[in-house]
Amino acid sequence: MSESLGAADKRAIELNEVEWWSNWGKVRWLGNRCYVLSSRDFGEPFFNRAGFLSCDTSADDLRKIESDFVRARRSPHIMLSESCTRSGSLLKGRGYADVDRMVVMGSGGDAIGRNEGVLVRRAAPRDVNAWCETYLLSFYGEVLQQSQVRRIVKRLSRLNKVTLLVAELDGRVAGVTALYRSPGLMGLYCLGTVPALRGRGVARSLLGFSQDLAAAEGRTFVLQSLLSEETHPFYRRFGFRKLYVKRLLQRISPTDALPPGKRKPAIPDVVIRRVPGVGPHLFAAVFQGFERVGAVGGIFGDETEKTLSELSLEVVDEKGYMHINAAKGSIVVSAGYLKDGDQSYLYLDAIHELVHIRQHMEGKELWDRSYKYVDRPTELEAYKATVAEARKIGFTDMQLVDYLKVEWVSEEDFARFLVTLGVKRQ
């Protein structure tokens, strides 16, 4: 299956996914192009969402979907291909915002080396309990839903379309995955390793075994990875390539009815994960979609996607905003600011710090103390890029003054700073 997929190829992959997750919840079809997945056992949006198999979306479809969510007393979530720009605009107009993205990937066919110490095999009936426990520990860190998952997996284990795999390390089940067959396809799902045994080749061995099985059956091998799970770089390392991307949108609120002069700036279709957890992350997993922002492309050029996919982000449990860790070449953000900060401020701060990342890559001195903060060349370059983007997304001069004001700059220096940046006080 080529990277330039046709509508039929996409539909086949989407049907493979819907059929797999229909075993974990209830699927209601609205015609032949959209569905609603709901679950009594799992409350996460992923198990309670609607999806479209094509870009043919109508307001009538959305009203039917939203009625299902209202009856279930849940916030509407919809999965939609990123290429469906018209449908995306329709959803945005109804108050939807991006909350995550899913990358659909296909195997490049390269052999995936396995860890000789890991034994991968098909799960036997006696392995169902261990499979369920390992799955829950891998994805949730606990086993509170063992009975619900066991009921589902016991049913799945009897289906010819399904192959459950376990990976043993040092005599215990350390990882699991599931394979689901549909015409010409084999989809990989629920690939996970218990946290204590990660980094020892368990997931890689499961992936290699699965790819070999798909090849032996003459099936195209595909998988889907939520950006929030930060696993897509792992798959890319073993030759998997992006086929297409889907957006997960949530209906937040009706459209803003304020007068034009008082409306909040409209940032592009990006996702900022507000509570990813303190610790190291990939920038692209927390600040999703920034590789498509024109201002970011202007910073890194042809290297934009590669740079962002490899850039580290540190979420720290301390007061502050966002800055650069020059020793690591990473961006640091306060967990409190990430959780509660204004969305448009976080968006602009990210662009500001990405300019500093490029400066750092070029070997520039970011904090030349011979300059005041408001006169430092590296800061002015970053702020000019930020102000230009702020104006593009609808910031007024008054809003820019509020955004640019920082507590460590004197009033006199701040006035000069605004003149340098071409921002007028009203």
Buried (B, 14 or more C-beta within 10 A) or exposed (E): BEEEBEEEBBBBBBBBBBBBBEBBBEBEEBEEBBBBBBBEEBEEBBBBBBBBBBBEBEEEBBEBBBEBBEEBEBBBBBBBBBEBEEBBEBBBEBBBBBBBBBBBBBBBEEEBEBBEEBBBEEBEEEBBBBBBBBBBBBEEEEBEBBEBBBEBBBEBBEEEBBBBBBBBBEEEBBBBBBBBBBEEBBBBBBBBBBEEBBEBBBBBBBBBBBBBBBBEEEBBBBBBBBBBEBBBEBBBEBBBEBBBBBBBBBBEEEEEEEEEEEEBBEBBBBBBBBEBEBEEBBBBBBBBBBBBBEBBBBBBEEEBBEBBBEBBBBBBEEEEBBBBBEEEEBBBBBBBBBEEBBBBBBBBBBBBBBBBBBBBEEEEEBEEEEEEBBBBEBBBBBBBBBBBBBBEBBBBBEBBBEBBEEEEBEEEBBEBBBEEBEBEEE
